[in-house]
Amino acid sequence: MAADPLERFFRMLRELPVPLDAEALYGDDEEGRRRERNLRRYFALPHASVLLLGEAPGWRGMTITGVPFVSPREAEAGVVPGLELPAEPQAPWEASSRVVWATLRDWRGPIPLSWPVYPLHPFVAGDPRSNRTPRPAEVRAGAPVALELIRALGIETVVAVGRKAQGAIAAAGLEAPAIRHPAQGGAALFAEQLLELNAALAS
């Protein structure tokens, strides 16, 4: 049997320390295995050698599906074929996911992949149905996982979605240009900059 190119990536992912106000998404329970199956389907898509590096999973999207920038709405629309959803998702959709996939409809060629620099879901203490900004130490801990994914998938171009992701990956030794994050009023600029990147890569 051929070796799994993502074996080290998933091992590193599972070894990340999980603070009390964060949630590991991939594990040995039923939900963790479901998310991992979804993530593997996503990574297996025909894709450009481009990675959009985000900040952290959100409770309305990746925390449910296991796939970056994919909420139940995108899963049901089939943006990644065969995704499995829980019987009763905790939220129907996520704004950032909607913006990302609406923009990718205009992307020419194989789509880029996405991954968060901090791959655990950080939440406000006591409220898993919330999001908080990951701490600098958490981002530093997650960056090597992102670097391993880049190596495993043979990614040639990394683009940070937001300045925080850009700073985190730079601290880990990889310089990446940044585009605007789609949240908090950044949807139009995100779409413009992402499609400009597509045009530059295609030229």
N, C-alpha and C positions, 0 to 999 in steps of 0.2 A: 504494500500500500504506500502511495506517495506521501511524503511528509506534508503536514499541514503548514503552509507558509505563515499562517496567523497564530500558530501555537504559542510562540513567545509573546506576541501581543496580548492574547487573552490571559496568559499567565501573569504578565505584568499588571494588567487591568485588575485582576482579582486580588493581587497582592497590595493594592493601594490601601493605606489606612483609611478607615471609615469613621469620621467623627460623629458625635451624637446628632449633629444638625446637618447630616448629609446621608444620601441613600446610594448604595451600590446597585447598579441596574442589572448586572450579569452575574448569576450565581447558580447554585445547585438546586434552588427551589423551582417550582413550576413556572413562576413568572420570569425568573432569571433565565431559565432555559428557553422560554418563548422569545424573550427579547434577543437572546443570542442568535437563535435561528433567523429572526428577522434581520439582524445586523449582517449576518453572513450572506443572506439573499441580496441585501443592498450592496455589499462589497463585491459580489459576483456579477453585478450589472456591467454591461459594456460601458466603460467610462473613459473620460479624458485623463491624462496624467496630471491632473490638477486637484489639489485639496483645498477646500474652503475651511479654514480653521476658526471655529467659533469659540465661545467662552465656556459655557456649561449647559447641561440639559435643563429644559424647562418642564414644569410639572404637567403642562397641558399637551406636550408633544413627545419628545424623546423618552421621557420617563414612562410613558404608556407604551410606545411602539418599540423602543430600543434603537430607533434609527434617528440620526440627527435631522432636525428640521422636518420631521414627519409626524403629524398629529393624526388622530383617527380619521379626520376628513380626507387627508391626502392618501392614507392607507386605503380607505374605501374607494377613492378615485383611481386606485391602481398605479400610482406613480412608481411604486416598486411592486412587481407582481408577487402575489402569494403571501403577503404579510398577514400574520395572525394577530388578532385583537382580543383583549379580554372580553368576556360576555357583557360587562357593564363598564366601559371606559370612564375614568373619573372626570374627563372633560371631552367635549366633541371636537374642538379645534384650537389652534394656536395661531396668533396673528403673524409671528415671524415665519412659521412654516408656510402659511398662505402666501406671503410675499415672495419667499424664496422660490417656491414651485411655480408661481405665476410668472416670475422672471425667467425661470429655466425653460418655460415653453418657447421663449424666443432665442434660446441658446442654440447656436449652430454647431452640429457635430455631437459626439458623445458628451454626456453631461459630466461636470466635475463631481467629485465626492465631497462629503463634509464630515467633520469630526470636531468635538469640543476639546480645548486644551485641558480643561478639568472635566474628566468623564464621569464623575459622581454628580448626583443631583443635590446641590446645596440649597437648604431651605431655612427659613426663619425658625429658630428653636421652638419645638412644640407644634409646628404647623407644616407637615409635609406637603400640603397643597399651597405652597408658596415658593418663591424663588428668592435667593439672596446672592450677592456677589461673592464669588469664591475668594478666600483669603490668599495673600501672596504665597504663603507656604504651601497651600493646597495646589495652586497653579504650578509652582515649582515641582511638586511631586507628580503632577499629571503630565508635564511636558515630555519626559522620557517615553511615556506611553505613546504620545503622538508621534514622536520621532521614530519609534519602532514601527508604527503603522505606515509611516511614509516609506521606510525601508522595505517593509514586507510587500507593499503594493507597487513599489517602483515609481512612486510619485516624483515628478520632475519639477513641478511648480506649486508652491504653497502660497496661498493668499489669506491673510488674516482678516476675519470679519470683525472689525472693531480694534481699537488701539490696545485694549487690555490683552487680547490674544496675541497681537503683534509684539508687545513688550515681553510677554511670557515666553514666546518661542525664541525671541532674540536672546533672552537670558539663558536659554538652553543651547545657544550657539547657532541658531538658524535665522538669518535675516529674511523677512517676508514683507512684501508690500501690504498695505491695509486698505480695505474698502469700508464704507460706512455699514454699521450694523443696522438691520431693518427695523429694530424696535425703537420705540420712543420718538416717533416722527421721522425716522430715517429711511422709510420705505422707498421713496422716489429716488433719493441719491444712491441707495444701495443698488436698485435696479439699473440706474444709469451707469454706475461704475462697474457692475458685473458684466453688462453687455459690452462696455468699452474694453474690458479685459478679454472677452471672447473675440472681439474684433482684432485686438492686438495679437492674440495667440494664433488666429487664423491667417494673419497676413504674412 
